[in-house]
Amino acid sequence: MMISSLRPCRPQAGPACRRLAAARRRKDQRGAVLVVALVLVLVMSLLGTFAIRNATQSERSVNGVRSAEISREAAETALRFCEQVAIFDADGKDYTAYGTASEQLRSKIIATPVTSEIDASASWRVPASWTGTNVIKVPQPYFMKFDGSAPDAKVPQLNNAPLCLIQKLQSTGVPPLKGYLITGRGFANNARFDPATGKTSQGAEAWLQSVLTQMN
């Protein structure tokens, strides 16, 4: 804002001088209003930017929590399904529910026993085990809602089937404890995989384990 170098009108000055002084004051006031308006626009712009950034971060956090919960529930589904396979195997039967009669799920159980869930040689620790013939993919009818013979398109569904591995377990104690070590993996819909290793390259994933023991 420019400051006038002209002297103010004297009391005995004529109307022309007073009109000129009034015009200068109005010009100065308009300049001050313009500066204040520009400052307010800048402040509002900054507040809007911060609000948008905060909303975006909040949405990402909510989506992350939701994806983690979905993957955990999917891993729980894998455990429950493979526990049924192990229970039937303990009775000398194959689990044939949910359209799995032709898959011979018993044959996928890893016969080489481990001593406990923390055994370093357990197959679930080896990436190749999750792409080999022993991995069990939970069938769609078990974890998806169907409308007739096809998945119901009107409800949200998992895009990635839960996976599990079953390995025989035998402790080194006397008498030895026998059973099954079951490892389940669940994935959110944003999960992506490396087909060579079976590892997730992005997205939410959850791992859960359970141990079933046989009564002697």
SVG drawing of the C-alpha trace seen along z (x, -y; Angstrom):
<svg xmlns="http://www.w3.org/2000/svg" viewBox="-31 -29 46 124">
<polyline fill="none" stroke="black" stroke-width="0.4" points="0.0,0.0 1.5,-3.4 1.5,-6.2 0.7,-9.7 3.4,-12.3 0.9,-15.2 0.2,-17.2 -3.3,-17.2 -5.6,-20.1 -5.5,-23.1 -8.7,-24.0 -9.3,-27.0 -8.7,-25.0 -11.3,-25.0 -13.7,-22.1 -11.3,-20.9 -8.6,-20.1 -11.1,-18.3 -12.5,-16.2 -8.9,-15.2 -8.2,-14.2 -11.4,-12.1 -10.5,-10.4 -7.0,-9.5 -8.6,-8.0 -11.0,-5.9 -8.2,-4.6 -6.1,-3.7 -9.1,-1.9 -9.7,0.1 -6.0,1.1 -6.3,2.3 -9.5,4.3 -7.8,6.0 -4.8,7.0 -7.1,8.4 -9.2,10.3 -6.0,11.9 -4.8,13.0 -8.2,14.6 -8.2,16.4 -4.7,17.8 -5.8,18.9 -8.9,20.6 -6.9,22.4 -4.4,23.7 -7.3,24.9 -8.9,26.6 -5.7,28.4 -5.1,29.6 -8.7,30.9 -8.4,32.8 -5.1,34.3 -6.5,35.3 -9.6,36.9 -7.4,38.9 -5.2,40.2 -8.2,41.2 -9.7,43.1 -6.4,44.9 -6.3,45.9 -9.9,47.2 -9.3,49.2 -6.1,50.7 -8.0,51.8 -10.8,53.2 -8.4,55.1 -6.5,56.6 -9.8,57.8 -10.9,59.4 -7.6,61.2 -7.8,62.5 -11.3,63.8 -10.2,65.5 -7.3,67.2 -9.8,68.4 -11.9,69.9 -8.9,71.7 -8.2,73.2 -11.7,74.4 -11.8,76.1 -8.5,77.8 -9.3,78.9 -12.2,80.8 -9.9,82.4 -7.5,83.5 -10.4,84.8 -11.7,87.0 -8.1,88.2 -7.7,89.3 -10.8,91.4 -9.4,92.9 -11.7,90.9 -11.5,88.3 -13.3,85.0 -15.6,84.7 -18.0,81.9 -18.3,78.7 -17.5,80.4 -14.1,81.7 -14.7,85.4 -12.4,85.5 -9.6,83.6 -8.6,86.4 -7.7,83.9 -6.2,86.6 -3.4,87.0 -2.4,83.4 -1.5,83.9 2.2,83.8 3.2,87.1 6.7,86.1 6.0,85.2 7.2,82.1 7.8,82.1 5.9,78.9 4.5,75.7 7.9,74.0 9.8,76.8 12.3,75.1 11.7,77.8 8.0,77.3 6.7,77.1 4.7,74.0 8.0,72.1 9.1,73.1 7.7,70.7 7.7,73.6 5.2,75.5 2.5,72.8 2.8,73.4 3.2,77.2 0.8,80.1 0.3,80.1 -1.4,76.7 -5.1,76.8 -7.2,74.1 -10.5,73.6 -13.4,74.3 -15.6,71.4 -18.8,72.9 -17.2,72.9 -16.2,69.2 -18.5,67.5 -22.3,66.9 -24.0,68.5 -27.1,67.6 -28.1,70.9 -25.1,72.5 -23.0,69.3 -21.5,66.8 -24.0,64.1 -23.0,61.0 -25.1,58.8 -22.9,59.2 -19.2,58.5 -17.1,61.6 -13.5,62.6 -11.4,62.5 -8.6,64.6 -9.3,68.1 -7.9,68.9 -5.0,71.4 -3.8,73.9 -1.2,76.6 -1.7,79.7 1.4,81.5 1.5,84.5 2.8,83.8 4.6,86.1 6.3,84.9 9.5,86.3 8.1,86.9 7.1,90.2 4.5,91.2 4.7,89.1 1.9,86.7 0.5,87.2 -1.7,84.9 -1.7,82.3 -0.2,78.9 -2.5,76.7 -1.5,73.3 -4.0,71.0 -3.4,68.0 -6.1,65.4 -5.9,62.5 -7.8,59.3 -9.1,58.4 -6.2,56.0 -3.6,58.8 -1.3,59.6 1.0,62.6 4.3,63.6 3.4,66.8 7.0,68.1 7.1,68.0 3.5,67.7 4.4,64.7 2.2,61.6 3.8,58.7 1.2,56.2 -2.0,56.1 -3.2,57.5 -2.4,61.0 -2.9,63.0 -1.5,66.2 -3.1,68.4 -2.1,71.8 -3.8,74.5 -2.8,77.9 -5.1,80.9 -4.0,83.8 -5.2,87.4 -6.5,89.2 -4.7,92.5"/>
</svg>
